[in-house]
């Protein structure tokens, strides 16, 4: 599948609700629950992020530093704990991931996305730079990672900054992200039990990251299904219409066909003449229809995700399908007409 910028295989996302804000003790409660979760033998790694993952939403901005002149940026903030990078593993482009002590303690380090790094520090290394965030406090950039599509699979990656959960956390509904061992069938149930037994935190939602990705493009799939269905129905209607029209047109030329055959025209010559005339007309129609379609198909671009509306193979398949219908609609009545009795054909009014 397409790379969305972070790991999704065997990753679970547990949405939790804290009884207190992170700054008022919620972070400590969450840290205790996270420690017990990591201790489970079926849990490979676990971490926390306050970002709303794959929910078509934004999580706000704690960056105090204004972007460079002429750069329009909205920074999507991810307050994260240790384990987050080990679970989702965004690709490291420059520098390093923060250590557990830096993320879980009062660390002053951040990781930024590629787009933000290029915009804030063009033509220079982002690692080692300082940004102001979380109440105008200085944070040092220690790493640059690939941009992830945390809002939805089919939307552009946002400018993002990752910082220590205690400094960057916003709201009291974070997500626990964890990777479980495939050998431990009960690990996820045990994790939910651990959360249920913790004071001041409760689970409100459980999803597999792969399911969230699929759900994020469900509307697109619906559009694709509808457009595909309409296209098949339209092709069927066009095929029936063209077939009937050509059969009727050929039927009206029975007398002409009889005259041609009386004058010595071979049946194959009659078929060739009719097919050539009908294919010429259909070719003109295809060219005119193609020009009109190329103009209007741009309207559909907003409903497609990274699907080129001018795909050569798709257009060639459509032309081939219509041409096949025209060819069959021409050959069948033409061959039938070439086998009629010329005497009977001349008697047709």
C-alpha positions in Angstrom: 0.0 0.0 0.0 0.9 3.6 -0.1 3.3 5.0 2.5 1.4 7.2 4.9 4.5 8.2 6.9 4.1 6.0 9.9 3.7 2.3 10.9 0.2 0.8 10.9 0.9 -3.0 10.9 -0.3 -4.6 14.1 -0.6 -1.2 15.7 -3.6 -0.5 18.0 -5.0 2.9 19.0 -6.8 3.2 22.3 -8.5 6.4 22.9 -8.7 7.3 26.7 -10.2 10.0 28.8 -8.4 11.5 31.7 -10.2 12.6 34.8 -7.7 15.5 35.1 -5.8 17.6 32.6 -2.2 16.5 32.0 -0.9 19.5 33.9 -3.1 18.7 36.9 -2.0 15.2 37.5 -3.4 13.5 34.4 0.1 13.0 32.9 1.2 11.1 36.1 -1.8 8.8 36.0 -1.3 8.1 32.4 2.4 7.4 32.9 1.6 4.9 35.7 -0.9 3.1 33.4 1.6 3.1 30.6 4.3 1.5 32.8 2.0 -1.4 33.6 1.0 -1.8 30.0 4.6 -2.0 28.9 5.3 -4.6 31.5 2.8 -7.0 29.9 4.7 -9.8 28.0 2.5 -9.5 25.0 3.1 -5.8 24.5 6.1 -5.0 22.3 6.0 -1.3 22.8 3.5 1.4 23.9 3.4 5.2 23.9 1.0 8.1 24.2 0.1 11.0 21.9 -2.4 13.7 22.5 -3.1 14.1 18.7 -6.4 12.9 17.4 -5.2 10.2 15.0 -6.9 9.7 11.6 -10.1 11.4 12.6 -10.1 14.2 10.0 -9.4 16.7 12.7 -6.7 19.1 13.7 -5.1 19.4 17.2 -4.0 23.0 17.4 -0.7 24.7 17.7 1.5 25.4 20.7 4.3 27.0 18.7 5.0 30.5 19.9 7.6 31.3 17.2 6.2 33.0 14.1 7.0 31.4 10.7 9.5 33.1 8.5 8.4 36.0 6.4 6.1 34.9 3.5 5.7 31.3 4.8 2.1 30.3 5.7 2.2 27.4 8.1 -0.2 25.8 10.5 1.7 23.5 12.8 -0.1 20.4 14.0 1.2 19.6 17.5 1.8 16.1 18.8 2.6 15.9 22.5 4.1 12.4 22.8 5.7 10.1 25.4 8.5 7.6 25.1 7.4 4.7 23.0 5.5 6.8 20.5 8.3 6.8 17.9 9.1 3.1 18.5 5.5 2.2 17.7 4.6 4.4 14.8 8.2 4.8 13.6 8.0 7.8 11.3 11.0 7.7 9.0 14.0 9.5 10.4 15.4 12.0 7.8 17.9 13.8 10.0 19.2 13.7 13.5 17.7 11.2 16.1 14.6 10.4 18.1 14.4 11.9 21.6 15.4 9.6 24.5 12.8 8.3 27.0 14.2 10.8 29.6 13.8 13.7 27.2 10.2 12.9 26.4 8.9 11.7 29.8 10.7 14.3 31.9 11.0 18.1 31.6 13.0 17.8 28.3 13.4 20.7 26.0 13.7 18.9 22.7 11.4 18.5 19.7 11.2 16.6 16.4 9.8 18.3 13.4 8.4 17.2 10.1 10.3 17.6 6.8 7.9 20.4 5.5 8.3 22.5 8.6 12.1 22.0 8.6 12.3 23.2 5.0 10.1 26.2 5.6 11.7 27.4 8.8 15.3 26.7 7.9 15.7 26.6 4.1 19.2 25.6 2.8 20.4 24.7 6.3 20.2 21.8 8.8 17.2 21.8 11.1 18.9 19.8 13.8 20.3 22.1 16.5 17.9 24.9 15.7 15.8 26.4 18.5 12.0 27.0 18.4 9.8 28.7 20.9 6.8 26.8 22.1 4.6 25.9 25.1 4.6 29.4 26.7 7.6 30.8 24.8 10.0 28.2 26.1 13.1 27.3 24.0 13.1 23.8 22.5 16.0 22.3 20.6 15.3 20.3 17.4 17.0 16.9 17.7 15.5 15.2 14.7 13.6 15.6 11.4 11.1 12.9 10.3 9.0 12.2 7.2 5.6 14.0 7.1 2.8 11.7 8.2 -0.9 11.8 7.1 -2.3 11.7 10.6 -5.6 13.4 9.7 -6.5 11.1 6.8 -5.0 8.8 4.3 -6.3 10.9 1.4 -5.2 14.4 2.6 -1.9 16.1 2.3 0.5 15.8 5.2 0.5 18.7 7.6 3.4 20.6 9.1 4.0 18.8 12.4 6.1 19.2 15.5 6.5 16.5 18.2 7.4 17.5 21.7 7.4 16.1 25.3 3.8 15.1 26.4 4.0 17.1 29.7 4.9 20.3 27.9 2.9 20.0 24.7 -0.2 18.0 25.8 -3.5 19.6 24.9 -6.8 18.3 26.3 -7.6 15.3 28.4 -8.4 12.7 25.6 -5.0 11.3 24.5 -4.4 8.1 22.5 -2.4 5.2 23.6 -0.6 3.6 20.7 0.8 0.1 21.1 2.2 -2.8 19.2 1.3 -6.2 20.4 3.0 -9.5 19.8 1.2 -11.7 17.3 1.8 -14.7 19.6 -0.2 -13.2 22.4 -3.9 -13.4 21.6 -5.0 -12.0 25.0 -2.6 -9.0 25.2 -5.1 -6.5 24.0 -7.8 -7.6 26.4 -5.3 -7.5 29.2 -4.3 -4.0 28.3 -7.9 -2.9 28.4 -8.2 -4.5 31.9 -5.1 -2.6 33.0 -6.7 0.7 31.9 -10.0 -0.2 33.5 -8.2 -0.8 36.8 -6.3 2.5 36.7 -7.7 5.4 38.7 -8.4 8.6 36.7 -8.3 7.1 33.2 -10.7 5.1 31.2 -10.7 3.7 27.7 -13.4 5.1 25.3 -12.4 3.7 22.0 -10.3 0.9 20.5 -9.2 0.7 16.9 -6.6 -0.9 14.7 -4.5 1.7 12.9 -5.1 -0.1 9.6 -8.9 0.1 10.2 -8.7 3.8 10.9 -6.8 4.3 7.7 -9.4 2.4 5.7 -12.2 4.4 7.5 -10.5 7.7 6.7 -11.0 7.1 2.9 -14.5 5.4 3.2 -16.2 8.4 1.5 -13.8 8.2 -1.3 -14.5 4.6 -1.8 -18.2 5.3 -1.8 -17.7 7.9 -4.5 -15.6 5.4 -6.5 -18.3 2.8 -6.2 -21.1 5.2 -7.3 -19.1 6.6 -10.2 -18.1 3.1 -11.3 -21.7 2.0 -11.1 -23.0 5.0 -13.0 -20.3 4.4 -15.6 -21.2 0.8 -16.1 -24.9 1.7 -16.4 -24.1 4.4 -18.9 -22.0 2.1 -21.0 -24.8 -0.5 -21.0 -27.4 2.2 -22.0 -25.1 3.5 -24.7 -24.4 0.0 -26.0 -28.1 -0.9 -26.2 -28.8 2.4 -27.9 -26.0 2.3 -30.4 -26.8 -1.4 -31.2 -30.4 -0.6 -31.8 -29.7 2.6 -33.8 -27.2 0.8 -36.1 -29.6 -2.1 -36.5 -32.4 0.2 -37.4 -30.2 2.2 -39.8 -29.0 -1.0 -41.5 -32.6 -2.2 -41.7 -33.7 0.9 -43.6 -31.0 0.2 -46.2 -32.2 -3.3 -47.1 -33.5 -2.1 -50.5 -30.1 -0.5 -51.2 -28.3 -3.6 -50.2 -30.5 -5.7 -52.6 -29.7 -3.4 -55.5 -26.0 -3.7 -54.7 -26.1 -7.4 -54.6 -28.3 -7.6 -57.8 -25.6 -5.6 -59.5 -23.0 -8.1 -58.5 -21.7 -6.9 -55.1 -20.4 -9.7 -53.0 -21.8 -10.1 -49.4 -18.4 -9.4 -47.9 -18.2 -6.1 -49.9 -21.6 -5.1 -48.5 -20.5 -5.9 -45.0 -17.3 -4.0 -45.5 -19.1 -0.9 -46.8 -21.6 -0.8 -44.0 -18.9 -1.3 -41.3 -16.7 1.4 -42.8 -19.4 3.9 -42.9 -20.6 3.2 -39.3 -17.1 3.2 -37.9 -16.4 6.5 -39.5 -19.4 8.0 -37.9 -18.6 6.5 -34.5 -15.0 7.7 -34.7 -16.3 11.3 -35.3 -18.6 10.8 -32.3 -15.8 9.4 -30.1 -13.6 12.4 -30.9 -16.3 14.9 -30.1 -17.3 13.0 -27.0 -13.6 12.8 -25.9 -13.1 16.5 -26.2 -16.3 17.2 -24.2 -15.3 14.6 -21.5 -11.8 16.0 -21.2 -13.3 19.4 -20.5 -15.9 18.3 -17.9 -14.0 15.5 -16.2 -12.1 18.1 -14.2 -15.2 18.5 -12.1 -14.6 15.0 -10.7 -11.1 15.6 -9.6 -12.2 16.8 -6.2 -13.8 13.4 -5.5 -10.8 11.3 -6.4 -7.7 10.7 -4.4 -4.4 10.6 -6.3 -6.3 9.1 -9.3 -5.3 10.9 -12.5 -8.5 11.7 -14.4 -6.5 11.7 -17.7 -5.1 8.2 -17.2 -4.2 6.9 -20.6 -5.2 3.3 -19.8 -8.6 4.2 -18.5 -9.4 6.3 -21.5 -8.1 3.7 -23.9 -10.3 1.1 -22.2 -13.4 3.3 -22.5 -12.7 3.9 -26.2 -12.1 0.2 -26.8 -15.3 -0.7 -25.0 -17.4 1.8 -27.0 -15.7 0.8 -30.2 -16.4 -2.9 -29.5 -20.1 -2.1 -29.0 -20.2 -0.1 -32.2 -18.4 -2.9 -34.1 -20.9 -5.5 -32.8 -23.8 -3.2 -33.5 -22.6 -2.8 -37.1 -21.5 -6.4 -37.8 -24.5 -8.2 -36.6 -27.2 -6.4 -38.7 -24.7 -6.0 -41.7 -23.9 -9.7 -41.9 -27.7 -10.5 -41.5 -28.4 -8.0 -44.3 -25.8 -9.5 -46.6 -27.6 -12.8 -46.5 -31.0 -11.6 -47.6 -32.5 -12.6 -50.9 -31.9 -9.7 -53.4 -35.3 -10.2 -55.0 -37.0 -9.9 -51.6 -34.9 -6.9 -50.7 -36.0 -5.1 -53.9 -39.6 -5.6 -52.8 -39.1 -3.8 -49.5 -40.9 -0.4 -49.5 
